[in-house]
C-alpha cells in the first residue's frame, strides 16, 4: 500500500511536470512548439518514456485544455458566488473582471483555450473540455436570465427563434430556463462577444501601441454592456 502510494505520488508529480513543461513551451514558441519530443528533451526523458503517461500529444493537449478551462470556470464561479444572486449587474461585472484578470495573467492558457488551433490537433468528440464549456455557456445564459426582466424590454424578440442556435444549446436553455425566449440566448452570445473581444486584442498584443490603460477601456466597455441591458450600474 505504501509503495503503491509512493508510485502514485511520483506519477502525479511527473504528470504535473509534463503539463508545466508543455505550458512553458506554449508560452515560448506557440502551439506548434508543444510536442512530446520537445517536452521529453526539456525534462531529460525520451519521447518513448512519455508514452507511459500520454499515448499521444493530442491526449496531452486535451488534458491541458480541460485543466485550464476548468480552472478558469472555477475562478469565475467563485467570483460570481461572492456577489448576491439578485445583483445581476454585479455578477456580470465579477465575471468580466475575473475573465480579464485570468487571461492577462495566463496568456498561454488563454491562447490554448481561445487562440489559434494547435497544428494537427484533433480534439475528442464533444470537444476537449465539454464540462467546462457547458459551465461557461450555462453561466452566461444565467447572467442574462437574471437580467432579462430589464433586458427583455430592450430586445427585438421577433428577430430570433430556436432554430438560430445549435440543438444542444437550445435544448439545455429550454430545460434550465423554461420560458426564457431564444432572443435571450442571442443576448448571452453577444455578451460573451463583448467580454471576450477587448481581452483577445490585449492578450495578442494588438492594443499595446494604442492603449496605455487597457483595463480602463475594458471596464468602461463592461459598464456600457451593463447599461445596454437596462441594469443599474455594476461595480
C-alpha angles and dihedrals in degrees: 000000000000093000090047091051090049091052089048091051092049091048092049090050091051092048089052091049091050090053094046090049091049091051091049090052089048091053093047102041110011128244095315091061093066107096131139090238092055092045092049092048092053093046095045092246131119119249086241091059090055090060087073087068103032123019092208140006087250090060089053093048091049090052091047094050091048091050093048096045093045092050090051093051091047089056093046094048091049092050094047094045088057089064121075112264092237093055099088094169093048093050092049091051091047090053092049096046092048093047093051094044091050094046096048092043093047106032093160090055091048091051091048093054102030107017133084114317115264107256112268093356113149113196120211120260108287094026134278096283108023097160094049090046090050091051091050093050094044091047094052092047089050090053090054093043089056090049095043097096084066103026094046091067089059098044128094096229094181091065094073141048132175093266088070090074138057112273093240092056094042093049093048094049093048090050097046099036109029110194095023106128125230089250088070090058089053089052091050091054091048090049089054091049092054093046091049103040104072091036091056091049090050097047092048091050098247094127096047097098097035107043127044092185109034091166088063091052090049094048091052091047090054092048089052088050091053090049092049088059091054093245127140112262115286126222 
